[in-house]
Amino acid sequence: MTLKRWGWVWFGLSVVLAELIPGGTVTARGANLARYISSDFCAALVISPERISQSTLAQAIKSGLPKEMASTDPVTAAVAALGSQKNLPPGIDVTKLAKLLQGKTVQHIVVFIDPMPTPTVPVSPGIIVRFGTDVDGNGILSALNADWQPAETEGTKYKKMKNPEAGQPDIAAVVPDSRTLIAGLEVTVVKMLAKDQGAQPFLKQLQNASLNNDICLEFLAKPLWTKITKATGKSTDNALAAMGNPMLAGLAKEIKSVSIKLNFSGKTLLHAEIATVKPEAAAMFSAIAQKSVADLKPKFEDMKKQPLPMMPPPLVPMISKLGDEVFEGLKIEAEGPLMKIDLAMPASLPDALKAASEMAAQTQTSEPSR
């Protein structure tokens, strides 16, 4: 089991919970997360499962499924999703996990990004799963693996197990209360549990952002540059230059922060903001993005005239209409040092998703008869 695969198992579990277990109050605010934000963290992904399950697009997908598929118990679906994964960690008890999660709700999933926690690990996620009701957190951990060993940091007890990949950091998890689970590489989890987090530049980024969205991604460049400088012993300029692409390195230096918000209901599907070091940089990014869109549009027009061979004929007019709406609803502009990207909700997207889910359901139900 490689380190990368372990990371995806933890992240995958979070996504499964976020997408398949309904219910719970969705509140994720910077102040509530402050306890676990290390000065090293440079980004966070926040998923709001309740909002997603009730969104216009989610309901459109569900409306295209047969009743028996649309009404499938979410825990049963979660078991099937996990059970179908290849190369799951040894010792995971999916059936026990399903029983422990039966009827439980999830308030939010937060994934913090810890850059370069060790010289051999370029990035490490620190995952927080917040439930809406009390759960048997220790039971959930034992269902995931039976080889946890007790550990402690600054008086806080947690669990750890040896990473199957030689030379890589151990894996850790903690149950801080009856509704919260924290997991990740031990080096990252220990940072999250530190009693004195010191300076928290990324906390301010979260506090200035509205997390009342279906999916929210926040990134702050300063902690990343600080970590790279410390880990490599080089200046930010030299470290970026060593990446091998001077143009990309130069562009990266111009970015201070990035904020991306996705909502599957309402008038705006996507809103993104890139804060740069100076207005000229924002104007440059805006010009690059606008040119990329302008270059893509003729290719899309060609695709409408000659659809891809694998594209189902019934979807061709829908995708053509959807693409036109995307191009029409996309707005890219620079406002001082800020570059903004807005994508209006395409009017035909719910119908397109419904049609796609109908076709997928038909394909799935017809497979046994082949």
Secondary structure, DSSP 4 states (H G I P E B T S, - for coil): --HHHHHHHHHHHHHHHHHHS--------HHHHGGG--TT--EEEEE-HHHHHTSHHHHHHHHTS-HHHHT--HHHHHHHHHHT-TTPPTT--HHHHHHHHTT--EEEEEEEEEEEEETTEEEEEEEEEEESS---HHHHHHHH-S--EEEEETTEEEEEE--SSTTSPPEEEEEEETTEEEEEEHHHHHHHH-S-----HHHHHHHTS---SSEEEEEEHHHHHHHHHHHHSS-HHHHHHTTS-HHHHHHHHTEEEEEEEE-SSSSEEEEEEEEESSHHHHHHHHHHHHHHHHHHHHHHHHHHHS--TTS-GGGHHHHHHHHHHHHHHEEEEEETTEEEEEEEPPTTHHHHHHHHHHHHHHHHHHGGG-
